Amino acid sequence: MLACLYSGGKDSTLAIHRVHGSGGSVELLITMVPKNDYSYMFHKPNVRYTSLQAEALGIRHIISETAGEKEKELVDLEQALKANGVDELVTGAVASMYQKDRIDRICRKLGIKHISPLWGMDQLSELREISEKFNAIVTSVSAEGLDESFLGARINSRLIEKLIKINSRYGINMSFEGGEAESFVLDAPLFRKSIGILRAHCVWSGASGVYVIDEAALEKK
């Protein structure tokens, strides 16, 4: 079983496209949903809408809950992999050794092949590929230089230029793997339908914020 650890964000979605582009076929999407807002491993904003993305991709999808507690959440992932007979796992890791090391460790323990097609990819190159091929938006920010204007904004050339300036000043991770921001994909080449946001609102607190999707639906492309 070839599965993808799927958050609905730009990295895991691009990883699926890379695997399919090289002749593979992801058969299952596994979305881990943390019960708290402080998971070290898993994405939380708007993850319930990964079900729409899975439908758009035409790939079977399961959602598995985790308490989201540091290190203990890895046990929950391990159980989800075993329960679904996964023998190959795709992840969207780009530069986070914290995430990759832990996934590698679980995969070695279970005899699973870990496929990380984006690992080591130039972060700016990834953003530019996303802007050209995908419709992806920013769904949370929590780093210096990232303000409310980023919430709900599409990752396009204009936003990338803003990020380059912020990176030069604050040194943020351009792929957002340091927790600087999170994203959500509304359309991609493999999507049979796109996702339309019908209602949403922003929540800002201190120096961080979240773009909350209240209602969304699949639309014809």
N, C-alpha and C positions, 0 to 999 in steps of 0.2 A: 504494500500500500504506500503510494507516494502522497504524502500530506504536506500542507503548508501551515505553519504557525501564523495565523492571519489576524491582523489588527484592524484592517480596513484603511490603513495609512499608505503613504506613497512607497515606502520601502518594501513591505511585504507584497504589495500589488505589482511593483516592478520586478520583484524576484520571480513571481509566477510567470510574468511575460518572458523573462530570460530563460526559464526552464522550458516553456513551450516553444520558444524560438530555437532552442537547441535540440528539439525533437522529443522532449519529455511531455508528460501529461499529468498535471496535479489532479488527484482523484478525491481529495478531501481537504476541506479548510477547517482548522481547529482554532477557535477563538477562546482565549482565556479571559474571563471577566472578573477582575478583582472587586472584592466587596468594599475595599477602602480606596481612598484617592491617592495613596502613596506607594503603590506597587513599584518595586525596583526593576521589574522585568516586563510588565505588561501595560499596554495602552488602555485607557479607560474612556475618555470622552467619546460619546456617540457609538460605542461598540455594538449596541443593539441593532444598529442599521447595517451591520456586516451581513445580516440575513438578506438584505436587498442586494448587496454586492455579490453575494454567493449566487443568488438567483440570476443576476445579470451575467455572471460568468458561466452559469450552468454547471457549477461544481457543488457536490454534496457538502453540507456544512453542519458542524456541531458546535455548541457553546458549552463550555465547562467553567464552572465557578471556582474561584480560589479566594481564600481569605486575603491574599495580597500581602502577607507578612514576609519580610525578608528571609530568604533561604527556604522557608516552609512552602512558599508558593511553587518551588521547584518540584516538590513532592506531588503537588496537584497536577502539574504538567506531565510528570512521569506516569502518573496513573492514567491520564487521558491518552497518552501515546500507547500504553500497553492495552488499554480497553478497546482501542480501535485498530489494533494489529498493524501499526505503522512500522515499516522497515526502512523508509527513506523520508527525511524531514527537510523541507525547504524553509529557510528563514531569510529575513531581509536585513540581517546585520551588515553594517557598512564599516564601522570603526570601533564599536564598543566591545572592548575585551571583556568587560564585566558580563555582558550578555552572551557573547560567543563562547567564552570559557565554560560557562554553566551549561549551555546547550550541548557543547562538545562532551562534557562529562556525563550528562544524562544519556546521550546517544551511545557513547562507549559502553556504558553500563548495560543498556538494552540491546546492543548489537545493531543499532540504527545508523544508517549512513546520513551524515549531516551535509546538506547542500546549501552553501551560502554564496550565491552567484554575484552578490554585490560587494563581497568582502574586499576591502582595500580600494574600492572605487573612489576616484577623485570626487569630493563632496560637491564641488561647484558643477562638475560635469553631470552628476546625478540630478541636481536641481534643474539644470538646463534641459536634460532629457525629459524630466517630468513636465516642465513647462511647455515643451513642444508637442508631446504625445498624449498627455493626460489632462484631465480637468480635476485638479486636486486643490483643496482649500486648507487653510490653517485653522485648526480647531482649538488650540490652546497655546498660550505663551507664558513663560515664566523665567525670563532672563533680562538683564539690563539691555536697554535699547529697543526692546520689543514692547510696543504699546498697544492700545486698544484698536488701532487702525489695522493691525494684522489679523484680528479675529474675523473669520469668514472670508478673508481675502484669498483670491486665487493665486496659486504659485505660478507667476508669469515673469516675463523679463523685467518688468518694472519692480516687482517685489524682490526679485533676485538682486537687482542693483541696490536696493535699500539694505538687503542683508549683507552685501559685500561691504558697504560703508560701516554697518554696525559691527561686522566681524573685524574690520581693521582697527576699530576703536576698543572693542570689548573682548575680542578673541573667541566668539561663540562657535560652537560646532555647527557647521553649515548644514549638516544632515539632521540636526536636532537630536542626536543620540545622547547628548548630555542632559536631556530633559528640557532643553530650551523652548521647544514647541512640539506640537503634534499635528497630524494632518489627517485628512479624510478624502478618499478618491470618489468623485462623482461620475467619472467616465474614463474609459481606457480602451485601447484597441480591441481587447478580448471581450469587452462588455457587449452583450447583445442588446441591452437597453441602457440608458443613462439614468442617473438618479436625480430627481428634481426635489429641491428643498421647498416645502410648502409653508412652513413656519419655523422660525428660529429666534433665539434671543442670546444676548451676551451677558455674562456675569463677570464683573471685575472686582477684584479684592486686593488692595495694596499694590503689589507690583506684578500681579499675575491675573490671567483671565481665561475664560472658557467660552467658546462658541457652542451653544447647546442647540442641537437640532430637535425641534419639537414634533415635526411631522415631515415625512418624506415619502416619495412614491417613485416607482419605476416609470420611465417615459420612453416613447419610441425615439430612436435616433434618426 
